[in-house]
Amino acid sequence: MKIDLGYIGAIAARNSAKMPSIHEIKNPLAGKQVEVILNGQAYKLTISDEIKQVQDMMAMTVEEFFQKDINVQNADPSDIFSYRPQDQWLVFSQYLHESKYFDSLNDEELKKIESILQHITDGMDSLAKYTGINLFGIKKQQPNSYEAHLELASSTAALQHFSDTFLSGDVKTGFDQLIQDYVRHNTKKAMNYKSVEEIFIAARAKIRPLNAPLTYQQSRELSMTNKLGKTVYTDEEIESIIQNYQEMFKSIQNEEDLSAVLVKAKEQLLSFVTKGISPKDIDYQLARDFVAERADDTIKRIENYWKMIWQGKQLLNNDVQR
């Protein structure tokens, strides 16, 4: 598969196919003559049957626009997702579009399927640096590294569940290969990722505390975040926690499974992030609450897109029954 920089979604592609080519747009005055006075002399001119002004306005195509994107200019030809780091769902959508999967869906079904893909990849899309063109991003708050680990495992399993639910045959085989490409691209990002907040907390933890007056609450929070900031994780530990999450999310088949997995995954996440603080430490529960509050947005988003898959399946089943 080759990335199509002019592709901005199946709905846009479908709408574009319904519109006439720019070369087919006719001027309603085409063929008519008008009289023009130039230097005191009268001339008769025939209006062209093409609207040149519109052609000039459309001189830059969508593809040419995206070619100017810094992410495209720095993309790795062997990594298709590096061309769309902030909108990875477009890669999956382009594949399904070119595979003719969308042809049998009506507009409502198509929008639902694309929305599912968009929500699934949005968490990992948010790890991309805030540079380049981002037309479709949903998540605005930057996640922390421990959220990225959870999101990588969940989004991978959700994409596979999407494939198992909606696809079959050669289309499914190609989609499953794209999932593996997605995993390779995002694993590299997740392994080395740190949020701005995490970088700040780690840097502050290395500084000798100033003799500045602090409230009791401020003192407690500083003590707790310093302990989090000093905690170090090896690559092996990060790989292990991601693998643990992956095994959990692979087992999901229904909403009951999802609820149980999210509870278990959240507990593992809290244990992982607070591993450097003893349960007997006065700051232990404060640290767990601090991390839980930050991970809450990611957990809710994960729950939402898994439910969207089942809702999409129900929508397609209802239309088949009709």
C-alpha positions in Angstrom: 0.0 0.0 0.0 1.2 3.5 -0.9 0.1 6.5 1.1 -2.2 8.8 -0.7 -1.6 12.3 0.6 -4.7 13.6 -1.1 -6.9 11.2 0.8 -8.7 12.8 3.8 -11.3 10.2 4.5 -13.9 8.0 2.7 -16.7 10.4 3.1 -14.7 13.1 1.4 -13.7 10.7 -1.3 -17.3 9.7 -1.8 -18.5 13.3 -2.0 -15.7 14.2 -4.4 -16.7 11.3 -6.7 -20.2 12.8 -6.9 -18.9 16.2 -7.9 -18.0 17.1 -11.5 -14.4 17.5 -12.4 -13.2 21.1 -12.4 -12.7 20.7 -16.2 -16.4 19.8 -16.5 -17.7 22.9 -14.8 -19.3 25.0 -17.5 -19.7 28.8 -17.4 -23.5 29.5 -17.8 -22.5 32.3 -20.2 -20.3 30.0 -22.3 -20.6 30.7 -26.0 -22.3 34.1 -25.5 -20.7 37.2 -27.0 -20.2 40.4 -25.1 -19.2 43.8 -26.5 -16.2 45.5 -24.9 -14.9 49.0 -25.6 -11.1 49.2 -25.7 -9.3 52.4 -26.6 -12.4 53.8 -28.1 -13.1 50.8 -30.3 -15.8 48.2 -29.9 -14.8 44.5 -29.9 -17.0 41.4 -29.6 -15.6 38.6 -27.3 -16.9 35.1 -26.8 -16.8 33.9 -23.2 -14.8 30.7 -22.7 -16.7 27.5 -21.6 -14.2 27.0 -18.8 -14.0 29.0 -15.6 -10.4 29.8 -15.5 -10.6 31.7 -12.2 -11.8 28.6 -10.4 -9.0 26.6 -12.0 -6.5 29.0 -10.7 -7.9 28.9 -7.2 -7.7 25.1 -7.2 -4.1 25.1 -8.5 -2.9 23.6 -5.2 -4.3 20.1 -4.8 -4.9 18.5 -1.4 -1.9 16.3 -2.1 0.3 19.2 -2.8 -0.9 20.8 0.5 0.0 17.8 2.5 3.4 17.5 0.8 4.3 20.7 2.6 3.6 19.0 6.0 6.8 18.6 8.0 5.7 15.1 9.1 5.5 14.1 5.4 8.9 15.6 4.6 10.5 13.7 7.5 8.5 10.5 7.0 10.2 7.1 6.8 9.3 5.4 3.5 9.4 2.0 5.3 6.9 3.2 7.9 3.6 4.2 6.3 2.2 5.5 9.6 5.0 8.1 9.8 3.2 10.0 7.1 0.1 10.4 9.2 1.4 10.5 12.9 -1.5 12.7 14.1 -4.2 11.0 12.0 -3.2 7.3 11.8 -6.8 6.3 11.3 -6.6 7.7 7.8 -4.1 5.0 6.8 -6.6 2.3 7.8 -9.5 4.2 6.1 -7.5 4.6 2.9 -6.8 0.9 2.8 -10.5 0.0 3.3 -11.5 2.6 0.7 -9.1 1.2 -1.9 -10.2 -2.3 -1.0 -13.8 -1.3 -1.9 -15.0 -2.3 1.6 -16.9 1.0 2.0 -18.7 0.6 -1.3 -21.5 -1.5 0.3 -22.1 1.0 3.2 -24.5 3.9 3.2 -23.3 7.3 4.4 -24.4 6.8 8.0 -22.6 3.4 8.2 -19.5 4.8 6.6 -19.4 7.7 9.1 -19.8 5.3 12.0 -17.0 3.0 10.8 -14.6 5.9 10.2 -15.4 7.5 13.6 -14.6 4.2 15.3 -11.2 4.1 13.6 -10.6 7.8 14.4 -11.3 7.3 18.1 -9.2 4.1 18.4 -6.0 5.7 17.1 -6.6 9.1 18.7 -4.7 8.3 21.9 -1.6 7.3 20.1 -2.0 10.2 17.6 -1.8 12.6 20.6 1.8 11.4 21.2 2.9 13.1 18.1 4.7 16.4 18.5 2.5 19.4 17.9 3.9 20.2 14.5 2.6 19.7 11.0 -0.9 19.4 9.8 -3.6 18.0 12.1 -7.1 18.2 10.7 -8.9 15.5 12.7 -7.4 15.2 16.1 -9.9 14.6 19.0 -7.8 14.5 22.1 -6.3 17.8 23.3 -4.7 17.0 26.7 -1.2 15.5 26.4 -1.1 12.0 28.0 1.5 10.8 30.4 3.8 7.8 29.5 1.8 5.3 31.6 -1.3 6.3 29.7 0.5 5.8 26.4 1.5 2.2 27.4 -2.1 1.4 28.2 -3.4 3.1 25.1 -1.0 1.2 22.8 -2.2 -2.1 24.1 -5.8 -1.2 24.0 -5.8 0.4 20.6 -4.0 -2.5 19.1 -6.5 -5.0 20.6 -9.4 -2.8 19.5 -8.1 -2.6 15.9 -7.9 -6.4 15.9 -11.4 -6.7 17.4 -12.6 -4.3 14.7 -11.0 -6.5 12.0 -12.5 -9.6 13.5 -15.9 -8.0 13.7 -16.3 -6.2 10.4 -13.8 -7.7 7.9 -13.2 -11.0 6.2 -11.1 -12.6 3.4 -8.3 -10.7 1.7 -9.5 -7.4 3.0 -9.1 -8.6 6.6 -5.6 -10.1 5.8 -4.4 -6.8 4.6 -5.9 -4.9 7.5 -4.3 -7.2 10.0 -0.9 -6.6 8.4 -1.5 -2.8 8.8 -2.2 -3.4 12.5 1.3 -4.9 12.8 2.8 -1.9 11.0 0.8 0.3 13.5 2.2 -1.6 16.4 5.8 -1.2 15.2 5.4 2.5 14.6 3.7 3.2 17.9 5.8 0.9 20.1 8.9 3.0 19.2 7.1 6.1 20.2 5.6 4.7 23.4 8.9 3.3 24.7 10.6 6.6 24.6 7.8 9.0 25.3 7.5 11.4 28.3 4.9 14.1 28.7 5.9 17.7 29.4 4.5 17.2 32.9 6.6 14.1 33.5 9.8 15.8 32.3 9.1 18.8 34.5 8.4 16.6 37.6 11.6 14.5 37.0 13.7 17.6 36.6 12.3 19.3 39.7 12.9 16.1 41.7 16.7 16.5 41.1 16.8 20.1 42.5 17.6 20.8 46.1 14.4 22.2 47.7 14.3 25.9 48.3 13.5 27.4 51.6 10.3 28.8 50.3 7.1 28.9 52.5 4.7 26.1 51.4 1.3 25.2 52.7 0.8 21.7 54.1 -0.9 20.6 50.9 1.8 22.1 48.7 4.5 20.4 50.8 2.7 17.0 50.6 2.3 17.3 46.8 5.9 18.3 46.3 7.1 15.4 48.4 4.9 13.0 46.5 5.7 14.2 43.0 9.4 14.2 43.8 9.2 10.5 44.6 7.4 9.8 41.4 9.9 11.9 39.5 12.8 9.9 40.9 11.3 6.6 39.9 13.1 4.9 37.0 11.7 2.2 34.7 13.8 -0.1 32.5 12.9 -0.9 29.0 12.2 -4.5 30.1 9.7 -3.2 32.7 7.9 -1.0 30.2 7.7 -3.9 27.6 6.4 -6.2 30.4 3.6 -3.9 31.4 2.5 -3.3 27.8 2.5 -7.0 27.3 0.4 -7.5 30.4 -2.1 -5.0 29.1 -2.2 -6.6 25.7 -3.1 -10.0 27.2 -5.9 -8.4 29.1 -7.4 -6.5 26.2 -7.2 -9.5 23.9 -9.6 -11.3 26.1 -12.4 -8.7 25.6 -15.5 -10.0 23.9 -18.3 -8.0 25.5 -19.1 -5.1 27.8 -18.7 -7.2 30.9 -15.3 -8.2 29.9 -14.4 -4.6 29.1 -15.4 -3.4 32.6 -13.5 -6.1 34.3 -10.4 -5.5 32.2 -10.4 -1.8 32.8 -10.6 -2.3 36.5 -7.7 -4.7 36.5 -5.6 -2.6 34.0 -6.1 0.5 36.1 -4.8 -1.3 39.2 -1.8 -2.6 37.3 -1.1 0.9 36.0 -1.2 2.4 39.5 1.1 -0.3 40.9 3.5 0.3 38.0 3.7 4.1 38.3 4.0 4.0 42.1 6.5 1.2 42.3 9.1 3.5 43.9 6.9 4.4 46.8 6.3 2.0 49.7 2.6 1.3 50.6 3.7 2.3 54.1 4.8 5.7 52.9 2.7 8.7 53.9 2.6 9.8 50.2 1.6 6.4 48.8 -2.2 7.0 48.6 -1.7 10.6 47.5 0.5 9.3 44.6 -2.1 6.8 43.6 -4.9 9.4 43.6 -2.6 11.8 41.6 -2.0 9.2 38.9 -5.5 7.9 38.9 -6.9 11.3 38.2 -4.6 11.8 35.2 -5.3 8.3 33.8 -9.1 8.7 34.1 -9.4 10.5 30.7 -7.6 7.7 28.9 -9.6 5.0 30.6 -12.9 6.7 29.7 -11.8 7.1 26.1 -10.8 3.5 25.9 -14.1 2.4 27.2 -15.9 4.6 24.7 -14.2 3.3 21.5 -14.6 -0.3 22.5 -18.3 0.3 23.0 -18.4 2.1 19.6 -17.3 -1.1 17.9 -20.3 -3.0 19.3 -22.6 -0.1 18.4 -21.3 -0.1 14.9 -21.9 -3.8 14.6 -25.4 -3.4 15.8 -26.0 -0.6 13.3 -24.8 -2.7 10.4 -26.8 -5.7 11.6 -30.0 -3.7 11.8 -29.5 -2.4 8.2 -29.0 -6.0 7.0 -32.2 -7.1 8.7 -34.2 -4.3 7.0 
